[in-house]
Amino acid sequence: KELIEMGIWGELPEEIKEGISLGKNILETDRSGTHLKSLEKFMNVDEFAILRFKEGVIQKNQIRKIYKVAVSQLGKKYDFNFDVETTDRLVCSELLYQSFGNINWPTEKYLGRTTISPDN
């Protein structure tokens, strides 16, 4: 309903619409890759965080871009090297790093790679 109200639903690929219609409404990157998951299965974790922008902080055109970038990450494999500078593989925090590109996420050099920590 929210995606329709935002005018995003029509822009989504059919496979994503199908997944959402089947109750898979969480976009996640885990060791099996980047995919849609049901909320019930997603909640089977030790820890998670939910962050929301205050109303009016982010514009509709920015939301559309975030969704577009996030959805484009589907199917990517897990980045066991935790390298932020690669775009063909992701870890959970990189999904947010890529999708919310206008945020200055803290990264650090570790073992010769630029990484992003879920703790940040």
C-alpha positions as CSV (number, residue, x, y, z in Angstrom):
1,K,0.0,0.0,0.0
2,E,2.8,2.4,0.9
3,L,4.7,1.7,-2.3
4,I,1.6,2.4,-4.3
5,E,1.0,5.6,-2.4
6,M,4.5,6.7,-3.1
7,G,4.2,5.8,-6.8
8,I,7.0,3.3,-6.6
9,W,5.0,0.0,-7.0
10,G,4.7,0.4,-10.8
11,E,8.5,0.8,-11.1
12,L,9.4,-2.4,-9.3
13,P,10.3,-5.5,-11.3
14,E,7.6,-8.2,-11.4
15,E,9.8,-10.7,-9.4
16,I,9.9,-8.2,-6.5
17,K,6.2,-7.4,-6.7
18,E,5.6,-11.2,-6.6
19,G,7.8,-11.6,-3.6
20,I,6.1,-8.7,-1.7
21,S,2.7,-10.2,-2.6
22,L,3.9,-13.5,-1.0
23,G,4.8,-11.7,2.2
24,K,8.5,-11.1,1.6
25,N,8.8,-7.5,2.4
26,I,12.3,-7.2,3.9
27,L,15.3,-6.7,1.7
28,E,18.3,-8.3,3.4
29,T,21.9,-9.3,2.8
30,D,23.1,-12.3,4.7
31,R,25.6,-15.0,4.0
32,S,23.3,-16.5,1.3
33,G,23.3,-13.1,-0.6
34,T,20.9,-10.2,-1.1
35,H,17.2,-11.3,-1.2
36,L,13.7,-10.6,-0.1
37,K,12.6,-12.3,3.2
38,S,9.4,-12.4,5.2
39,L,9.3,-10.4,8.4
40,E,8.8,-13.6,10.4
41,K,12.0,-15.2,9.0
42,F,13.9,-11.9,9.3
43,M,13.1,-11.7,13.0
44,N,15.0,-14.9,13.7
45,V,18.2,-13.0,14.4
46,D,20.1,-12.0,17.5
47,E,20.1,-8.3,16.9
48,F,18.7,-5.7,14.5
49,A,18.1,-2.0,14.4
50,I,15.3,0.0,12.9
51,L,16.0,3.6,11.9
52,R,13.5,6.1,10.5
53,F,13.9,9.5,9.2
54,K,11.7,12.2,10.8
55,E,8.8,13.2,8.5
56,G,9.9,15.8,6.0
57,V,13.6,15.2,6.4
58,I,13.8,13.1,3.2
59,Q,12.0,14.1,0.0
60,K,9.9,11.8,-2.1
61,N,12.4,11.8,-5.0
62,Q,15.1,10.8,-2.6
63,I,12.9,7.9,-1.3
64,R,12.4,6.7,-4.9
65,K,16.1,6.7,-5.5
66,I,16.8,4.8,-2.2
67,Y,14.3,2.1,-3.2
68,K,15.7,2.0,-6.8
69,V,19.2,1.5,-5.6
70,A,18.2,-1.0,-2.8
71,V,16.2,-3.1,-5.3
72,S,19.1,-3.1,-7.7
73,Q,21.2,-4.9,-5.0
74,L,18.9,-8.0,-5.2
75,G,20.7,-11.1,-6.2
76,K,24.2,-9.9,-5.2
77,K,26.4,-12.4,-3.4
78,Y,27.7,-11.9,0.1
79,D,31.0,-10.0,0.4
80,F,33.2,-12.2,2.6
81,N,36.0,-9.6,2.1
82,F,33.8,-6.9,3.6
83,D,35.2,-4.5,1.0
84,V,33.0,-1.4,0.6
85,E,34.8,-0.4,-2.7
86,T,33.4,-3.5,-4.5
87,T,29.9,-3.2,-5.8
88,D,29.2,-6.7,-7.0
89,R,29.1,-8.2,-3.5
90,L,27.6,-6.9,-0.3
91,V,27.5,-7.4,3.5
92,C,24.4,-6.3,5.5
93,S,25.8,-2.8,6.3
94,E,26.8,-2.3,2.7
95,L,23.2,-2.7,1.6
96,L,22.4,0.4,3.5
97,Y,25.7,2.1,2.5
98,Q,24.8,1.7,-1.2
99,S,21.1,2.4,-0.8
100,F,21.4,5.6,1.3
101,G,24.3,7.0,-0.7
102,N,23.8,10.6,0.4
103,I,24.6,9.7,4.0
104,N,28.3,10.0,5.1
105,W,28.7,6.5,6.6
106,P,31.8,5.9,8.7
107,T,34.2,3.6,6.9
108,E,37.7,2.5,7.9
109,K,40.7,0.8,6.4
110,Y,41.2,-2.8,7.7
111,L,43.7,-5.3,6.2
112,G,44.1,-3.1,3.1
113,R,40.3,-2.8,2.4
114,T,37.8,0.0,3.1
115,T,35.1,-1.5,5.3
116,I,31.9,-0.5,7.0
117,S,30.9,-2.0,10.3
118,P,27.3,-2.8,11.3
119,D,28.3,-1.2,14.7
120,N,28.7,2.2,13.0
